[in-house]
Amino acid sequence: MSLWDYLTVFFWVYVGITCLCIFVYLIVDIFRDPTLSGWAKAVWVLFLVVLPFIGSIIYLITRGGGMSSRRGGDQAMLA
C-alpha cells in the first residue's frame, strides 16, 4: 500500500468515528430532553436509525438550539 492509501483509510476511519460520536450524542440528547414524550423520542430515534445523516441534520436544525441548555448540568459535574 502506498502512503495515499493509508491516508485515505485514515481519513475514512476518522469520518466514521466522528459520525458515530455525533449519532450517539444525538441519541443521548433525545433521551435527556424532558419536553419530548415517549412516542416523540421513539420517532426521533427511529428516524435517526433509518436515515442517520439526514436525520442528524434535521434534528440539529429543529432541536439543536436547546442542546446546550440540556447539557448544562454536565458542566457543573466537570468543575
mmCIF file of the N, C-alpha and C atoms, coordinates in Angstrom:
data_MODEL
# 
_entry.id   MODEL 
# 
loop_
_atom_site.group_PDB 
_atom_site.id 
_atom_site.type_symbol 
_atom_site.label_atom_id 
_atom_site.label_alt_id 
_atom_site.label_comp_id 
_atom_site.label_asym_id 
_atom_site.label_entity_id 
_atom_site.label_seq_id 
_atom_site.pdbx_PDB_ins_code 
_atom_site.Cartn_x 
_atom_site.Cartn_y 
_atom_site.Cartn_z 
_atom_site.occupancy 
_atom_site.B_iso_or_equiv 
_atom_site.pdbx_formal_charge 
_atom_site.auth_seq_id 
_atom_site.auth_comp_id 
_atom_site.auth_asym_id 
_atom_site.auth_atom_id 
_atom_site.pdbx_PDB_model_num 
ATOM 1   N N  . MET A 1 1  ? 0.842   -1.186 0.000  1.00 0.00 ? 1  MET A N  1 
ATOM 2   C CA . MET A 1 1  ? 0.000   0.000  0.000  1.00 0.00 ? 1  MET A CA 1 
ATOM 3   C C  . MET A 1 1  ? 0.883   1.244  0.000  1.00 0.00 ? 1  MET A C  1 
ATOM 4   N N  . SER A 1 2  ? 0.420   2.233  -0.718 1.00 0.00 ? 2  SER A N  1 
ATOM 5   C CA . SER A 1 2  ? 1.165   3.485  -0.772 1.00 0.00 ? 2  SER A CA 1 
ATOM 6   C C  . SER A 1 2  ? 0.746   4.406  0.376  1.00 0.00 ? 2  SER A C  1 
ATOM 7   N N  . LEU A 1 3  ? 1.439   5.491  0.499  1.00 0.00 ? 3  LEU A N  1 
ATOM 8   C CA . LEU A 1 3  ? 1.122   6.469  1.537  1.00 0.00 ? 3  LEU A CA 1 
ATOM 9   C C  . LEU A 1 3  ? -0.290  7.017  1.359  1.00 0.00 ? 3  LEU A C  1 
ATOM 10  N N  . TRP A 1 4  ? -0.698  7.255  0.121  1.00 0.00 ? 4  TRP A N  1 
ATOM 11  C CA . TRP A 1 4  ? -2.025  7.809  -0.129 1.00 0.00 ? 4  TRP A CA 1 
ATOM 12  C C  . TRP A 1 4  ? -3.123  6.830  0.249  1.00 0.00 ? 4  TRP A C  1 
ATOM 13  N N  . ASP A 1 5  ? -2.871  5.536  0.101  1.00 0.00 ? 5  ASP A N  1 
ATOM 14  C CA . ASP A 1 5  ? -3.847  4.536  0.526  1.00 0.00 ? 5  ASP A CA 1 
ATOM 15  C C  . ASP A 1 5  ? -4.032  4.580  2.044  1.00 0.00 ? 5  ASP A C  1 
ATOM 16  N N  . TYR A 1 6  ? -2.927  4.694  2.775  1.00 0.00 ? 6  TYR A N  1 
ATOM 17  C CA . TYR A 1 6  ? -3.013  4.801  4.236  1.00 0.00 ? 6  TYR A CA 1 
ATOM 18  C C  . TYR A 1 6  ? -3.735  6.081  4.659  1.00 0.00 ? 6  TYR A C  1 
ATOM 19  N N  . LEU A 1 7  ? -3.443  7.174  4.004  1.00 0.00 ? 7  LEU A N  1 
ATOM 20  C CA . LEU A 1 7  ? -4.108  8.435  4.340  1.00 0.00 ? 7  LEU A CA 1 
ATOM 21  C C  . LEU A 1 7  ? -5.595  8.377  4.030  1.00 0.00 ? 7  LEU A C  1 
ATOM 22  N N  . THR A 1 8  ? -5.956  7.712  2.943  1.00 0.00 ? 8  THR A N  1 
ATOM 23  C CA . THR A 1 8  ? -7.370  7.567  2.595  1.00 0.00 ? 8  THR A CA 1 
ATOM 24  C C  . THR A 1 8  ? -8.104  6.722  3.634  1.00 0.00 ? 8  THR A C  1 
ATOM 25  N N  . VAL A 1 9  ? -7.495  5.619  4.021  1.00 0.00 ? 9  VAL A N  1 
ATOM 26  C CA . VAL A 1 9  ? -8.107  4.772  5.046  1.00 0.00 ? 9  VAL A CA 1 
ATOM 27  C C  . VAL A 1 9  ? -8.214  5.535  6.365  1.00 0.00 ? 9  VAL A C  1 
ATOM 28  N N  . PHE A 1 10 ? -7.161  6.241  6.743  1.00 0.00 ? 10 PHE A N  1 
ATOM 29  C CA . PHE A 1 10 ? -7.184  7.033  7.977  1.00 0.00 ? 10 PHE A CA 1 
ATOM 30  C C  . PHE A 1 10 ? -8.299  8.079  7.921  1.00 0.00 ? 10 PHE A C  1 
ATOM 31  N N  . PHE A 1 11 ? -8.455  8.744  6.781  1.00 0.00 ? 11 PHE A N  1 
ATOM 32  C CA . PHE A 1 11 ? -9.489  9.760  6.642  1.00 0.00 ? 11 PHE A CA 1 
ATOM 33  C C  . PHE A 1 11 ? -10.876 9.155  6.829  1.00 0.00 ? 11 PHE A C  1 
ATOM 34  N N  . TRP A 1 12 ? -11.158 8.017  6.177  1.00 0.00 ? 12 TRP A N  1 
ATOM 35  C CA . TRP A 1 12 ? -12.491 7.429  6.262  1.00 0.00 ? 12 TRP A CA 1 
ATOM 36  C C  . TRP A 1 12 ? -12.764 6.837  7.642  1.00 0.00 ? 12 TRP A C  1 
ATOM 37  N N  . VAL A 1 13 ? -11.755 6.335  8.310  1.00 0.00 ? 13 VAL A N  1 
ATOM 38  C CA . VAL A 1 13 ? -11.941 5.873  9.686  1.00 0.00 ? 13 VAL A CA 1 
ATOM 39  C C  . VAL A 1 13 ? -12.263 7.061  10.587 1.00 0.00 ? 13 VAL A C  1 
ATOM 40  N N  . TYR A 1 14 ? -11.570 8.165  10.379 1.00 0.00 ? 14 TYR A N  1 
ATOM 41  C CA . TYR A 1 14 ? -11.841 9.381  11.148 1.00 0.00 ? 14 TYR A CA 1 
ATOM 42  C C  . TYR A 1 14 ? -13.269 9.869  10.911 1.00 0.00 ? 14 TYR A C  1 
ATOM 43  N N  . VAL A 1 15 ? -13.711 9.903  9.667  1.00 0.00 ? 15 VAL A N  1 
ATOM 44  C CA . VAL A 1 15 ? -15.071 10.333 9.343  1.00 0.00 ? 15 VAL A CA 1 
ATOM 45  C C  . VAL A 1 15 ? -16.089 9.387  9.974  1.00 0.00 ? 15 VAL A C  1 
ATOM 46  N N  . GLY A 1 16 ? -15.833 8.091  9.921  1.00 0.00 ? 16 GLY A N  1 
ATOM 47  C CA . GLY A 1 16 ? -16.755 7.121  10.512 1.00 0.00 ? 16 GLY A CA 1 
ATOM 48  C C  . GLY A 1 16 ? -16.870 7.263  12.016 1.00 0.00 ? 16 GLY A C  1 
ATOM 49  N N  . ILE A 1 17 ? -15.744 7.439  12.690 1.00 0.00 ? 17 ILE A N  1 
ATOM 50  C CA . ILE A 1 17 ? -15.776 7.605  14.147 1.00 0.00 ? 17 ILE A CA 1 
ATOM 51  C C  . ILE A 1 17 ? -16.465 8.907  14.516 1.00 0.00 ? 17 ILE A C  1 
ATOM 52  N N  . THR A 1 18 ? -16.231 9.960  13.754 1.00 0.00 ? 18 THR A N  1 
ATOM 53  C CA . THR A 1 18 ? -16.886 11.239 14.022 1.00 0.00 ? 18 THR A CA 1 
ATOM 54  C C  . THR A 1 18 ? -18.396 11.129 13.852 1.00 0.00 ? 18 THR A C  1 
ATOM 55  N N  . CYS A 1 19 ? -18.839 10.473 12.791 1.00 0.00 ? 19 CYS A N  1 
ATOM 56  C CA . CYS A 1 19 ? -20.273 10.287 12.571 1.00 0.00 ? 19 CYS A CA 1 
ATOM 57  C C  . CYS A 1 19 ? -20.898 9.452  13.677 1.00 0.00 ? 19 CYS A C  1 
ATOM 58  N N  . LEU A 1 20 ? -20.193 8.435  14.131 1.00 0.00 ? 20 LEU A N  1 
ATOM 59  C CA . LEU A 1 20 ? -20.692 7.603  15.226 1.00 0.00 ? 20 LEU A CA 1 
ATOM 60  C C  . LEU A 1 20 ? -20.813 8.411  16.519 1.00 0.00 ? 20 LEU A C  1 
ATOM 61  N N  . CYS A 1 21 ? -19.830 9.254  16.802 1.00 0.00 ? 21 CYS A N  1 
ATOM 62  C CA . CYS A 1 21 ? -19.890 10.093 18.009 1.00 0.00 ? 21 CYS A CA 1 
ATOM 63  C C  . CYS A 1 21 ? -21.055 11.073 17.952 1.00 0.00 ? 21 CYS A C  1 
ATOM 64  N N  . ILE A 1 22 ? -21.263 11.678 16.805 1.00 0.00 ? 22 ILE A N  1 
ATOM 65  C CA . ILE A 1 22 ? -22.392 12.606 16.641 1.00 0.00 ? 22 ILE A CA 1 
ATOM 66  C C  . ILE A 1 22 ? -23.709 11.866 16.816 1.00 0.00 ? 22 ILE A C  1 
ATOM 67  N N  . PHE A 1 23 ? -23.810 10.683 16.228 1.00 0.00 ? 23 PHE A N  1 
ATOM 68  C CA . PHE A 1 23 ? -25.020 9.883  16.324 1.00 0.00 ? 23 PHE A CA 1 
ATOM 69  C C  . PHE A 1 23 ? -25.327 9.530  17.785 1.00 0.00 ? 23 PHE A C  1 
ATOM 70  N N  . VAL A 1 24 ? -24.326 9.090  18.528 1.00 0.00 ? 24 VAL A N  1 
ATOM 71  C CA . VAL A 1 24 ? -24.523 8.740  19.945 1.00 0.00 ? 24 VAL A CA 1 
ATOM 72  C C  . VAL A 1 24 ? -24.884 9.981  20.755 1.00 0.00 ? 24 VAL A C  1 
ATOM 73  N N  . TYR A 1 25 ? -24.241 11.104 20.466 1.00 0.00 ? 25 TYR A N  1 
ATOM 74  C CA . TYR A 1 25 ? -24.544 12.343 21.193 1.00 0.00 ? 25 TYR A CA 1 
ATOM 75  C C  . TYR A 1 25 ? -25.992 12.772 20.953 1.00 0.00 ? 25 TYR A C  1 
ATOM 76  N N  . LEU A 1 26 ? -26.486 12.612 19.728 1.00 0.00 ? 26 LEU A N  1 
ATOM 77  C CA . LEU A 1 26 ? -27.866 12.980 19.446 1.00 0.00 ? 26 LEU A CA 1 
ATOM 78  C C  . LEU A 1 26 ? -28.847 12.043 20.135 1.00 0.00 ? 26 LEU A C  1 
ATOM 79  N N  . ILE A 1 27 ? -28.540 10.759 20.187 1.00 0.00 ? 27 ILE A N  1 
ATOM 80  C CA . ILE A 1 27 ? -29.408 9.811  20.887 1.00 0.00 ? 27 ILE A CA 1 
ATOM 81  C C  . ILE A 1 27 ? -29.477 10.162 22.375 1.00 0.00 ? 27 ILE A C  1 
ATOM 82  N N  . VAL A 1 28 ? -28.331 10.483 22.974 1.00 0.00 ? 28 VAL A N  1 
ATOM 83  C CA . VAL A 1 28 ? -28.311 10.870 24.387 1.00 0.00 ? 28 VAL A CA 1 
ATOM 84  C C  . VAL A 1 28 ? -29.119 12.150 24.587 1.00 0.00 ? 28 VAL A C  1 
ATOM 85  N N  . ASP A 1 29 ? -28.994 13.101 23.678 1.00 0.00 ? 29 ASP A N  1 
ATOM 86  C CA . ASP A 1 29 ? -29.733 14.354 23.801 1.00 0.00 ? 29 ASP A CA 1 
ATOM 87  C C  . ASP A 1 29 ? -31.236 14.127 23.682 1.00 0.00 ? 29 ASP A C  1 
ATOM 88  N N  . ILE A 1 30 ? -31.642 13.203 22.843 1.00 0.00 ? 30 ILE A N  1 
ATOM 89  C CA . ILE A 1 30 ? -33.076 12.904 22.710 1.00 0.00 ? 30 ILE A CA 1 
ATOM 90  C C  . ILE A 1 30 ? -33.627 12.396 24.032 1.00 0.00 ? 30 ILE A C  1 
ATOM 91  N N  . PHE A 1 31 ? -32.936 11.472 24.662 1.00 0.00 ? 31 PHE A N  1 
ATOM 92  C CA . PHE A 1 31 ? -33.442 10.910 25.915 1.00 0.00 ? 31 PHE A CA 1 
ATOM 93  C C  . PHE A 1 31 ? -33.258 11.855 27.101 1.00 0.00 ? 31 PHE A C  1 
ATOM 94  N N  . ARG A 1 32 ? -32.442 12.863 26.962 1.00 0.00 ? 32 ARG A N  1 
ATOM 95  C CA . ARG A 1 32 ? -32.236 13.842 28.024 1.00 0.00 ? 32 ARG A CA 1 
ATOM 96  C C  . ARG A 1 32 ? -33.313 14.936 28.007 1.00 0.00 ? 32 ARG A C  1 
ATOM 97  N N  . ASP A 1 33 ? -34.030 15.077 26.910 1.00 0.00 ? 33 ASP A N  1 
ATOM 98  C CA . ASP A 1 33 ? -34.996 16.158 26.741 1.00 0.00 ? 33 ASP A CA 1 
ATOM 99  C C  . ASP A 1 33 ? -36.299 15.841 27.466 1.00 0.00 ? 33 ASP A C  1 
ATOM 100 N N  . PRO A 1 34 ? -36.643 16.601 28.508 1.00 0.00 ? 34 PRO A N  1 
ATOM 101 C CA . PRO A 1 34 ? -37.883 16.309 29.241 1.00 0.00 ? 34 PRO A CA 1 
ATOM 102 C C  . PRO A 1 34 ? -39.140 16.796 28.516 1.00 0.00 ? 34 PRO A C  1 
ATOM 103 N N  . THR A 1 35 ? -39.003 17.634 27.502 1.00 0.00 ? 35 THR A N  1 
ATOM 104 C CA . THR A 1 35 ? -40.184 18.154 26.812 1.00 0.00 ? 35 THR A CA 1 
ATOM 105 C C  . THR A 1 35 ? -40.735 17.186 25.781 1.00 0.00 ? 35 THR A C  1 
ATOM 106 N N  . LEU A 1 36 ? -39.957 16.202 25.379 1.00 0.00 ? 36 LEU A N  1 
ATOM 107 C CA . LEU A 1 36 ? -40.422 15.219 24.404 1.00 0.00 ? 36 LEU A CA 1 
ATOM 108 C C  . LEU A 1 36 ? -41.155 14.086 25.108 1.00 0.00 ? 36 LEU A C  1 
ATOM 109 N N  . SER A 1 37 ? -42.254 13.644 24.496 1.00 0.00 ? 37 SER A N  1 
ATOM 110 C CA . SER A 1 37 ? -42.961 12.487 25.033 1.00 0.00 ? 37 SER A CA 1 
ATOM 111 C C  . SER A 1 37 ? -42.218 11.219 24.635 1.00 0.00 ? 37 SER A C  1 
ATOM 112 N N  . GLY A 1 38 ? -42.641 10.110 25.174 1.00 0.00 ? 38 GLY A N  1 
ATOM 113 C CA . GLY A 1 38 ? -42.013 8.840  24.851 1.00 0.00 ? 38 GLY A CA 1 
ATOM 114 C C  . GLY A 1 38 ? -42.152 8.483  23.385 1.00 0.00 ? 38 GLY A C  1 
ATOM 115 N N  . TRP A 1 39 ? -43.321 8.766  22.806 1.00 0.00 ? 39 TRP A N  1 
ATOM 116 C CA . TRP A 1 39 ? -43.531 8.472  21.384 1.00 0.00 ? 39 TRP A CA 1 
ATOM 117 C C  . TRP A 1 39 ? -42.678 9.360  20.502 1.00 0.00 ? 39 TRP A C  1 
ATOM 118 N N  . ALA A 1 40 ? -42.539 10.615 20.881 1.00 0.00 ? 40 ALA A N  1 
ATOM 119 C CA . ALA A 1 40 ? -41.701 11.522 20.091 1.00 0.00 ? 40 ALA A CA 1 
ATOM 120 C C  . ALA A 1 40 ? -40.239 11.079 20.139 1.00 0.00 ? 40 ALA A C  1 
ATOM 121 N N  . LYS A 1 41 ? -39.790 10.626 21.298 1.00 0.00 ? 41 LYS A N  1 
ATOM 122 C CA . LYS A 1 41 ? -38.424 10.116 21.413 1.00 0.00 ? 41 LYS A CA 1 
ATOM 123 C C  . LYS A 1 41 ? -38.231 8.878  20.545 1.00 0.00 ? 41 LYS A C  1 
ATOM 124 N N  . ALA A 1 42 ? -39.240 7.998  20.555 1.00 0.00 ? 42 ALA A N  1 
ATOM 125 C CA . ALA A 1 42 ? -39.156 6.790  19.737 1.00 0.00 ? 42 ALA A CA 1 
ATOM 126 C C  . ALA A 1 42 ? -39.118 7.126  18.250 1.00 0.00 ? 42 ALA A C  1 
ATOM 127 N N  . VAL A 1 43 ? -39.900 8.100  17.833 1.00 0.00 ? 43 VAL A N  1 
ATOM 128 C CA . VAL A 1 43 ? -39.910 8.503  16.421 1.00 0.00 ? 43 VAL A CA 1 
ATOM 129 C C  . VAL A 1 43 ? -38.572 9.118  16.030 1.00 0.00 ? 43 VAL A C  1 
ATOM 130 N N  . TRP A 1 44 ? -38.016 9.979  16.876 1.00 0.00 ? 44 TRP A N  1 
ATOM 131 C CA . TRP A 1 44 ? -36.715 10.580 16.572 1.00 0.00 ? 44 TRP A CA 1 
ATOM 132 C C  . TRP A 1 44 ? -35.620 9.520  16.474 1.00 0.00 ? 44 TRP A C  1 
ATOM 133 N N  . VAL A 1 45 ? -35.612 8.578  17.410 1.00 0.00 ? 45 VAL A N  1 
ATOM 134 C CA . VAL A 1 45 ? -34.593 7.527  17.377 1.00 0.00 ? 45 VAL A CA 1 
ATOM 135 C C  . VAL A 1 45 ? -34.763 6.661  16.135 1.00 0.00 ? 45 VAL A C  1 
ATOM 136 N N  . LEU A 1 46 ? -35.995 6.322  15.813 1.00 0.00 ? 46 LEU A N  1 
ATOM 137 C CA . LEU A 1 46 ? -36.247 5.535  14.603 1.00 0.00 ? 46 LEU A CA 1 
ATOM 138 C C  . LEU A 1 46 ? -35.806 6.295  13.357 1.00 0.00 ? 46 LEU A C  1 
ATOM 139 N N  . PHE A 1 47 ? -36.077 7.584  13.322 1.00 0.00 ? 47 PHE A N  1 
ATOM 140 C CA . PHE A 1 47 ? -35.668 8.423  12.196 1.00 0.00 ? 47 PHE A CA 1 
ATOM 141 C C  . PHE A 1 47 ? -34.148 8.484  12.081 1.00 0.00 ? 47 PHE A C  1 
ATOM 142 N N  . LEU A 1 48 ? -33.463 8.573  13.215 1.00 0.00 ? 48 LEU A N  1 
ATOM 143 C CA . LEU A 1 48 ? -32.001 8.607  13.197 1.00 0.00 ? 48 LEU A CA 1 
ATOM 144 C C  . LEU A 1 48 ? -31.397 7.262  12.807 1.00 0.00 ? 48 LEU A C  1 
ATOM 145 N N  . VAL A 1 49 ? -32.061 6.176  13.145 1.00 0.00 ? 49 VAL A N  1 
ATOM 146 C CA . VAL A 1 49 ? -31.538 4.856  12.787 1.00 0.00 ? 49 VAL A CA 1 
ATOM 147 C C  . VAL A 1 49 ? -31.764 4.576  11.305 1.00 0.00 ? 49 VAL A C  1 
ATOM 148 N N  . VAL A 1 50 ? -32.940 4.958  10.785 1.00 0.00 ? 50 VAL A N  1 
ATOM 149 C CA . VAL A 1 50 ? -33.268 4.664  9.385  1.00 0.00 ? 50 VAL A CA 1 
ATOM 150 C C  . VAL A 1 50 ? -32.503 5.588  8.436  1.00 0.00 ? 50 VAL A C  1 
ATOM 151 N N  . LEU A 1 51 ? -32.467 6.863  8.730  1.00 0.00 ? 51 LEU A N  1 
ATOM 152 C CA . LEU A 1 51 ? -31.772 7.849  7.888  1.00 0.00 ? 51 LEU A CA 1 
ATOM 153 C C  . LEU A 1 51 ? -30.789 8.645  8.751  1.00 0.00 ? 51 LEU A C  1 
ATOM 154 N N  . PRO A 1 52 ? -29.631 8.088  9.061  1.00 0.00 ? 52 PRO A N  1 
ATOM 155 C CA . PRO A 1 52 ? -28.761 8.731  10.047 1.00 0.00 ? 52 PRO A CA 1 
ATOM 156 C C  . PRO A 1 52 ? -28.247 10.110 9.646  1.00 0.00 ? 52 PRO A C  1 
ATOM 157 N N  . PHE A 1 53 ? -27.808 10.298 8.411  1.00 0.00 ? 53 PHE A N  1 
ATOM 158 C CA . PHE A 1 53 ? -27.241 11.593 8.029  1.00 0.00 ? 53 PHE A CA 1 
ATOM 159 C C  . PHE A 1 53 ? -28.320 12.657 7.889  1.00 0.00 ? 53 PHE A C  1 
ATOM 160 N N  . ILE A 1 54 ? -29.370 12.340 7.175  1.00 0.00 ? 54 ILE A N  1 
ATOM 161 C CA . ILE A 1 54 ? -30.467 13.302 7.003  1.00 0.00 ? 54 ILE A CA 1 
ATOM 162 C C  . ILE A 1 54 ? -31.157 13.546 8.343  1.00 0.00 ? 54 ILE A C  1 
ATOM 163 N N  . GLY A 1 55 ? -31.361 12.488 9.129  1.00 0.00 ? 55 GLY A N  1 
ATOM 164 C CA . GLY A 1 55 ? -31.988 12.637 10.439 1.00 0.00 ? 55 GLY A CA 1 
ATOM 165 C C  . GLY A 1 55 ? -31.171 13.497 11.380 1.00 0.00 ? 55 GLY A C  1 
ATOM 166 N N  . SER A 1 56 ? -29.846 13.345 11.337 1.00 0.00 ? 56 SER A N  1 
ATOM 167 C CA . SER A 1 56 ? -28.983 14.160 12.198 1.00 0.00 ? 56 SER A CA 1 
ATOM 168 C C  . SER A 1 56 ? -29.049 15.629 11.817 1.00 0.00 ? 56 SER A C  1 
ATOM 169 N N  . ILE A 1 57 ? -29.030 15.896 10.528 1.00 0.00 ? 57 ILE A N  1 
ATOM 170 C CA . ILE A 1 57 ? -29.105 17.293 10.074 1.00 0.00 ? 57 ILE A CA 1 
ATOM 171 C C  . ILE A 1 57 ? -30.443 17.902 10.449 1.00 0.00 ? 57 ILE A C  1 
ATOM 172 N N  . ILE A 1 58 ? -31.534 17.167 10.237 1.00 0.00 ? 58 ILE A N  1 
ATOM 173 C CA . ILE A 1 58 ? -32.862 17.697 10.574 1.00 0.00 ? 58 ILE A CA 1 
ATOM 174 C C  . ILE A 1 58 ? -32.994 17.897 12.084 1.00 0.00 ? 58 ILE A C  1 
ATOM 175 N N  . TYR A 1 59 ? -32.469 16.953 12.869 1.00 0.00 ? 59 TYR A N  1 
ATOM 176 C CA . TYR A 1 59 ? -32.532 17.111 14.323 1.00 0.00 ? 59 TYR A CA 1 
ATOM 177 C C  . TYR A 1 59 ? -31.759 18.336 14.782 1.00 0.00 ? 59 TYR A C  1 
ATOM 178 N N  . LEU A 1 60 ? -30.571 18.538 14.235 1.00 0.00 ? 60 LEU A N  1 
ATOM 179 C CA . LEU A 1 60 ? -29.772 19.693 14.634 1.00 0.00 ? 60 LEU A CA 1 
ATOM 180 C C  . LEU A 1 60 ? -30.426 21.001 14.223 1.00 0.00 ? 60 LEU A C  1 
ATOM 181 N N  . ILE A 1 61 ? -31.123 21.018 13.099 1.00 0.00 ? 61 ILE A N  1 
ATOM 182 C CA . ILE A 1 61 ? -31.810 22.237 12.670 1.00 0.00 ? 61 ILE A CA 1 
ATOM 183 C C  . ILE A 1 61 ? -33.032 22.507 13.545 1.00 0.00 ? 61 ILE A C  1 
ATOM 184 N N  . THR A 1 62 ? -33.835 21.472 13.810 1.00 0.00 ? 62 THR A N  1 
ATOM 185 C CA . THR A 1 62 ? -35.087 21.694 14.528 1.00 0.00 ? 62 THR A CA 1 
ATOM 186 C C  . THR A 1 62 ? -34.915 21.766 16.046 1.00 0.00 ? 62 THR A C  1 
ATOM 187 N N  . ARG A 1 63 ? -34.039 20.955 16.624 1.00 0.00 ? 63 ARG A N  1 
ATOM 188 C CA . ARG A 1 63 ? -33.944 20.878 18.074 1.00 0.00 ? 63 ARG A CA 1 
ATOM 189 C C  . ARG A 1 63 ? -32.564 21.224 18.605 1.00 0.00 ? 63 ARG A C  1 
ATOM 190 N N  . GLY A 1 64 ? -31.667 21.670 17.746 1.00 0.00 ? 64 GLY A N  1 
ATOM 191 C CA . GLY A 1 64 ? -30.296 21.938 18.159 1.00 0.00 ? 64 GLY A CA 1 
ATOM 192 C C  . GLY A 1 64 ? -30.133 23.116 19.084 1.00 0.00 ? 64 GLY A C  1 
ATOM 193 N N  . GLY A 1 65 ? -31.066 24.055 19.046 1.00 0.00 ? 65 GLY A N  1 
ATOM 194 C CA . GLY A 1 65 ? -30.952 25.243 19.879 1.00 0.00 ? 65 GLY A CA 1 
ATOM 195 C C  . GLY A 1 65 ? -30.978 24.952 21.368 1.00 0.00 ? 65 GLY A C  1 
ATOM 196 N N  . GLY A 1 66 ? -31.694 23.917 21.779 1.00 0.00 ? 66 GLY A N  1 
ATOM 197 C CA . GLY A 1 66 ? -31.806 23.595 23.198 1.00 0.00 ? 66 GLY A CA 1 
ATOM 198 C C  . GLY A 1 66 ? -30.787 22.590 23.692 1.00 0.00 ? 66 GLY A C  1 
ATOM 199 N N  . MET A 1 67 ? -29.901 22.147 22.824 1.00 0.00 ? 67 MET A N  1 
ATOM 200 C CA . MET A 1 67 ? -28.941 21.125 23.227 1.00 0.00 ? 67 MET A CA 1 
ATOM 201 C C  . MET A 1 67 ? -27.994 21.623 24.308 1.00 0.00 ? 67 MET A C  1 
ATOM 202 N N  . SER A 1 68 ? -27.582 22.862 24.228 1.00 0.00 ? 68 SER A N  1 
ATOM 203 C CA . SER A 1 68 ? -26.651 23.382 25.242 1.00 0.00 ? 68 SER A CA 1 
ATOM 204 C C  . SER A 1 68 ? -27.338 23.525 26.596 1.00 0.00 ? 68 SER A C  1 
ATOM 205 N N  . SER A 1 69 ? -28.619 23.894 26.608 1.00 0.00 ? 69 SER A N  1 
ATOM 206 C CA . SER A 1 69 ? -29.313 24.020 27.888 1.00 0.00 ? 69 SER A CA 1 
ATOM 207 C C  . SER A 1 69 ? -29.565 22.653 28.513 1.00 0.00 ? 69 SER A C  1 
ATOM 208 N N  . ARG A 1 70 ? -29.803 21.636 27.696 1.00 0.00 ? 70 ARG A N  1 
ATOM 209 C CA . ARG A 1 70 ? -29.992 20.288 28.233 1.00 0.00 ? 70 ARG A CA 1 
ATOM 210 C C  . ARG A 1 70 ? -28.674 19.713 28.731 1.00 0.00 ? 70 ARG A C  1 
ATOM 211 N N  . ARG A 1 71 ? -27.573 20.180 28.229 1.00 0.00 ? 71 ARG A N  1 
ATOM 212 C CA . ARG A 1 71 ? -26.269 19.694 28.660 1.00 0.00 ? 71 ARG A CA 1 
ATOM 213 C C  . ARG A 1 71 ? -25.717 20.520 29.820 1.00 0.00 ? 71 ARG A C  1 
ATOM 214 N N  . GLY A 1 72 ? -26.398 21.547 30.236 1.00 0.00 ? 72 GLY A N  1 
ATOM 215 C CA . GLY A 1 72 ? -25.903 22.456 31.272 1.00 0.00 ? 72 GLY A CA 1 
ATOM 216 C C  . GLY A 1 72 ? -25.519 21.777 32.565 1.00 0.00 ? 72 GLY A C  1 
ATOM 217 N N  . GLY A 1 73 ? -26.191 20.721 32.956 1.00 0.00 ? 73 GLY A N  1 
ATOM 218 C CA . GLY A 1 73 ? -25.878 20.030 34.205 1.00 0.00 ? 73 GLY A CA 1 
ATOM 219 C C  . GLY A 1 73 ? -24.548 19.302 34.144 1.00 0.00 ? 73 GLY A C  1 
ATOM 220 N N  . ASP A 1 74 ? -24.105 18.915 32.945 1.00 0.00 ? 74 ASP A N  1 
ATOM 221 C CA . ASP A 1 74 ? -22.838 18.202 32.822 1.00 0.00 ? 74 ASP A CA 1 
ATOM 222 C C  . ASP A 1 74 ? -21.658 19.087 33.165 1.00 0.00 ? 74 ASP A C  1 
ATOM 223 N N  . GLN A 1 75 ? -21.739 20.345 32.857 1.00 0.00 ? 75 GLN A N  1 
ATOM 224 C CA . GLN A 1 75 ? -20.619 21.248 33.087 1.00 0.00 ? 75 GLN A CA 1 
ATOM 225 C C  . GLN A 1 75 ? -20.358 21.438 34.577 1.00 0.00 ? 75 GLN A C  1 
ATOM 226 N N  . ALA A 1 76 ? -21.399 21.392 35.388 1.00 0.00 ? 76 ALA A N  1 
ATOM 227 C CA . ALA A 1 76 ? -21.219 21.548 36.841 1.00 0.00 ? 76 ALA A CA 1 
ATOM 228 C C  . ALA A 1 76 ? -20.480 20.345 37.419 1.00 0.00 ? 76 ALA A C  1 
ATOM 229 N N  . MET A 1 77 ? -20.699 19.163 36.839 1.00 0.00 ? 77 MET A N  1 
ATOM 230 C CA . MET A 1 77 ? -20.036 17.972 37.351 1.00 0.00 ? 77 MET A CA 1 
ATOM 231 C C  . MET A 1 77 ? -18.547 17.969 36.994 1.00 0.00 ? 77 MET A C  1 
ATOM 232 N N  . LEU A 1 78 ? -18.193 18.600 35.901 1.00 0.00 ? 78 LEU A N  1 
ATOM 233 C CA . LEU A 1 78 ? -16.793 18.621 35.471 1.00 0.00 ? 78 LEU A CA 1 
ATOM 234 C C  . LEU A 1 78 ? -15.951 19.601 36.286 1.00 0.00 ? 78 LEU A C  1 
ATOM 235 N N  . ALA A 1 79 ? -16.578 20.640 36.824 1.00 0.00 ? 79 ALA A N  1 
ATOM 236 C CA . ALA A 1 79 ? -15.829 21.679 37.533 1.00 0.00 ? 79 ALA A CA 1 
ATOM 237 C C  . ALA A 1 79 ? -15.456 21.260 38.933 1.00 0.00 ? 79 ALA A C  1 
# 
